[in-house]
């Protein structure tokens, strides 16, 4: 299919592909360097990105090879190595995004803690890198007289060759989009849970609406108080023959409300913990805020994944429909976004960890 393009177009594609690959490599180095330098970056979602970026680096090795694999010949070790890297590591990125989404599921619906999430990470590594390794390694040993080896000329690089094109759909694009749909389904379910929890929190906050207004107006931290006051009067003397029992009249007053915190009073006060603004902070609301942040960050990585895979898939469908009519616009777009997996991940990683980035910069300035 590359023969449909002129030499100038092929040179342009190679330049774009290798330039984007180098940008992606630098983005991956940012992730690796900051993660290893400071523990501030080792959040649950950042740990998964750290594991992901190693696959991004190896896939960039394949994209940096570019057309050199084809030029060295179908049987050359360089061509076979390039095809192996493509099949193994480019497909691993969507699996890691699914792992991030599955962490969202475990956090929202099974209340997994950070420690529990750490305990399943080895399973993610085995799944995300072990699963695509199986076909990638197997393809190295399959060849027929009619079709030749599986790894061979494919568009602009060595990958699954055109006679074996059905494997691209059945073992590559098909599973990738199946995992993308599963990831999207998890986000839909988590989004519904977030909407439901937010409504509950709004209902709880409306109960304390008037109380918060008073606190804000007075700018005085308030404490919830239940006070019991018992007063009594001296018993009067009754004649013995009156037939009435001696007793002391008394009253009990129960009051419940808010009082400003101040010097200790004689009464015993039962107080509830408040936040820095004098408002109650429930553990549930704090957990919900943390879960919501994780959800938003994982969604950003999923959007970055779609930016990579939608143009590439459209180009693949076009090639299947019209194999003898290459579209330069689609091809160069695919060659632009596909090598940038590590770059997109580093952009989201930096946005999530911006406060930690600034702290690290200040540390280096000292």
TORFI-487582 format. One line per 8 residues: number of its first residue (from 1); their letters; for each residue x, y, z of C-alpha. Coordinates in steps of 0.05 Angstrom, whole numbers, always signed. Layout:
<sites>
NUM) A) X Y Z | ...
</sites>
This chain:
<sites>
1) XXXXXXXX) +0 +0 +0 | +59 +47 +11 | +72 +44 -64 | +10 +87 -72 | +49 +146 -42 | +104 +186 -75 | +175 +188 -48 | +162 +258 -20
9) XXXXXXXX) +100 +234 +16 | +136 +174 +45 | +193 +218 +69 | +143 +265 +102 | +109 +207 +137 | +175 +180 +163 | +196 +249 +190 | +129 +258 +225
17) XXXXXXXX) +131 +188 +254 | +201 +194 +282 | +191 +264 +308 | +129 +244 +346 | +165 +182 +371 | +221 +224 +401 | +170 +270 +435 | +136 +210 +464
25) XXXXXXXX) +202 +181 +489 | +217 +247 +525 | +147 +245 +557 | +159 +174 +581 | +226 +196 +612 | +190 +251 +649 | +143 +199 +680 | +199 +151 +698
33) XXXXXXXX) +245 +205 +725 | +195 +240 +770 | +165 +175 +794 | +232 +149 +817 | +257 +215 +846 | +199 +232 +892 | +148 +190 +930 | +97 +247 +921
41) XXXXXXXX) +85 +220 +850 | +69 +149 +872 | -6 +154 +875 | -46 +92 +855 | -63 +118 +785 | +8 +144 +774 | +37 +76 +791 | -3 +46 +734
49) XXXXXXXX) +20 +101 +687 | +92 +85 +708 | +81 +12 +687 | +48 +35 +623 | +104 +80 +600 | +153 +22 +593 | +108 -7 +540 | +104 +62 +507
57) XXXXXXXX) +180 +64 +504 | +186 -3 +469 | +131 +14 +420 | +169 +78 +404 | +230 +36 +388 | +187 +3 +334 | +161 +70 +307 | +232 +99 +306
65) XXXXXXXX) +255 +41 +263 | +202 +64 +213 | +211 +41 +141 | +280 +13 +156 | +248 -54 +174 | +218 -60 +105 | +281 -37 +70 | +322 -90 +104
73) XXXXXXXX) +277 -146 +77 | +221 -189 +102 | +267 -242 +131 | +314 -194 +165 | +320 -195 +241 | +304 -120 +242 | +238 -131 +206 | +218 -188 +251
81) XXXXXXXX) +239 -149 +314 | +199 -89 +293 | +136 -130 +280 | +144 -165 +347 | +149 -98 +384 | +88 -70 +348 | +45 -130 +363 | +66 -135 +436
89) XXXXXXXX) +70 -64 +463 | +23 -21 +423 | -35 -66 +443 | -14 -62 +516 | -33 +11 +524 | -109 +0 +520 | -102 -57 +570 | -70 -10 +620
97) XXXXXXXX) -125 +41 +611 | -174 -16 +626 | -134 -31 +689 | -142 +41 +710 | -217 +37 +698 | -219 -29 +737 | -185 +7 +795 | -242 +57 +792
105) XXXXXXXX) -291 -1 +796 | -255 -32 +856 | -252 +36 +891 | -325 +55 +880 | -361 -11 +888 | -314 -52 +932 | -283 +4 +973 | -211 -18 +959
113) XXXXXXXX) -158 +20 +996 | -90 +42 +969 | -58 -19 +1001 | -108 -66 +969 | -98 -34 +901 | -23 -45 +907 | -35 -119 +920 | -69 -129 +852
121) XXXXXXXX) -18 -90 +811 | +24 -152 +796 | -38 -183 +765 | -45 -121 +720 | +27 -128 +698 | +17 -201 +681 | -48 -186 +644 | -28 -123 +606
129) XXXXXXXX) +40 -148 +583 | +31 -223 +586 | -32 -227 +544 | -7 -190 +482 | +60 -225 +488 | +29 -292 +470 | +9 -276 +398 | +69 -230 +388
137) XXXXXXXX) +117 -286 +405 | +78 -340 +369 | +77 -301 +304 | +153 -306 +301 | +148 -381 +286 | +89 -383 +238 | +100 -381 +163 | +70 -417 +102
145) XXXXXXXX) +94 -427 +31 | +34 -389 +4 | +34 -329 +52 | +105 -329 +80 | +119 -306 +151 | +67 -267 +190 | +113 -209 +204 | +129 -172 +140
153) XXXXXXXX) +115 -109 +100 | +52 -75 +127 | +38 -5 +102 | +100 +34 +123 | +134 -14 +171 | +141 -87 +188 | +82 -115 +225 | +29 -167 +207
161) XXXXXXXX) +38 -172 +131 | -19 -162 +82 | -31 -236 +67 | -45 -245 +142 | -87 -182 +147 | -145 -218 +180 | -101 -226 +242 | -98 -151 +250
169) XXXXXXXX) -173 -148 +259 | -182 -213 +298 | -122 -210 +344 | -106 -135 +347 | -160 -84 +331 | -218 -128 +353 | -192 -143 +423 | -168 -71 +431
177) XXXXXXXX) -237 -42 +418 | -270 -96 +460 | -227 -72 +519 | -243 +0 +502 | -318 -16 +506 | -308 -51 +573 | -270 +10 +598 | -325 +57 +574
185) XXXXXXXX) -377 +13 +608 | -341 +18 +674 | -338 +93 +669 | -413 +96 +653 | -430 +55 +715 | -382 +95 +759 | -412 +160 +731 | -481 +138 +752
193) XXXXXXXX) -455 +122 +822 | -422 +190 +826 | -487 +225 +806 | -526 +185 +858 | -475 +200 +913 | -472 +273 +896 | -547 +279 +904 | -542 +246 +972
201) XXXXXXXX) -488 +294 +993 | -529 +353 +970 | -587 +329 +1012 | -542 +322 +1072 | -514 +392 +1062 | -583 +423 +1057 | -598 +397 +1127 | -541 +440 +1155
209) XXXXXXXX) -557 +499 +1110 | -581 +547 +1165 | -526 +525 +1212 | -472 +540 +1160 | -502 +609 +1147 | -496 +627 +1220 | -424 +602 +1223 | -405 +642 +1162
217) XXXXXXXX) -438 +705 +1188 | -407 +702 +1256 | -341 +672 +1232 | -340 +632 +1296 | -329 +556 +1297 | -391 +522 +1323 | -399 +457 +1362 | -459 +413 +1365
225) XXXXXXXX) -484 +412 +1438 | -534 +372 +1477 | -543 +403 +1545 | -583 +375 +1604 | -597 +423 +1661 | -628 +399 +1726 | -654 +449 +1777 | -686 +434 +1844
233) XXXXXXXX) -719 +471 +1901 | -715 +460 +1975 | -768 +413 +2001 | -822 +445 +2044 | -845 +412 +2109 | -913 +378 +2107 | -955 +358 +2167 | -950 +285 +2183
241) XXXXXXXX) -1024 +276 +2180 | -1032 +308 +2112 | -1028 +240 +2078 | -981 +268 +2026 | -912 +242 +2011 | -850 +286 +2020 | -815 +303 +1955 | -774 +358 +1923
249) XXXXXXXX) -803 +393 +1862 | -755 +396 +1804 | -752 +411 +1731 | -711 +381 +1674 | -692 +423 +1614 | -662 +391 +1552 | -633 +438 +1501 | -599 +422 +1434
257) XXXXXXXX) -566 +472 +1390 | -501 +507 +1369 | -458 +550 +1413 | -394 +586 +1397 | -331 +552 +1421 | -299 +592 +1477 | -274 +584 +1548 | -294 +521 +1583
265) XXXXXXXX) -362 +525 +1616 | -386 +487 +1677 | -431 +444 +1635 | -403 +383 +1599 | -405 +393 +1524 | -407 +336 +1473 | -375 +362 +1409 | -367 +335 +1339
273) XXXXXXXX) -303 +343 +1299 | -305 +401 +1250 | -263 +420 +1190 | -221 +482 +1185 | -282 +524 +1167 | -322 +499 +1226 | -364 +452 +1185 | -372 +378 +1196
281) XXXXXXXX) -331 +333 +1151 | -359 +263 +1143 | -311 +206 +1124 | -360 +187 +1069 | -355 +256 +1036 | -279 +253 +1039 | -278 +184 +1008 | -327 +206 +955
289) XXXXXXXX) -283 +265 +936 | -222 +220 +930 | -260 +170 +888 | -286 +226 +843 | -215 +251 +832 | -190 +182 +812 | -250 +175 +765 | -234 +241 +730
297) XXXXXXXX) -161 +224 +722 | -175 +155 +693 | -225 +187 +645 | -171 +234 +620 | -126 +175 +603 | -184 +142 +567 | -195 +205 +525 | -121 +206 +508
305) XXXXXXXX) -128 +133 +487 | -185 +150 +440 | -144 +206 +409 | -93 +152 +392 | -138 +96 +368 | -196 +129 +332 | -154 +157 +274 | -113 +93 +269
313) XXXXXXXX) -175 +50 +267 | -208 +94 +214 | -146 +88 +172 | -146 +12 +181 | -219 +7 +160 | -205 +50 +99 | -147 +5 +79 | -190 -57 +86
321) XXXXXXXX) -245 -26 +44 | -199 +2 -10 | -132 -34 -6 | -106 -6 -71 | -124 +67 -57 | -82 +95 +0 | -106 +160 +32 | -47 +204 +50
329) XXXXXXXX) -86 +247 +99 | -110 +187 +139 | -42 +154 +137 | -3 +214 +162 | -55 +226 +216 | -47 +155 +241 | +29 +161 +238 | +22 +225 +278
337) XXXXXXXX) -22 +201 +336 | +0 +128 +343 | +73 +142 +365 | +48 +195 +415 | +19 +146 +466 | +74 +162 +516 | +66 +237 +504 | -9 +237 +517
345) XXXXXXXX) +1 +197 +580 | +56 +245 +604 | +10 +305 +592 | -45 +276 +636 | +7 +252 +687 | +36 +323 +692 | -33 +354 +699 | -51 +306 +755
353) XXXXXXXX) +15 +315 +791 | +25 +390 +779 | +30 +408 +853 | +82 +353 +862 | +119 +378 +800 | +123 +449 +829 | +148 +421 +895 | +202 +381 +859
361) XXXXXX) +224 +443 +820 | +230 +483 +885 | +271 +426 +915 | +320 +428 +856 | +328 +504 +862 | +354 +499 +933
</sites>
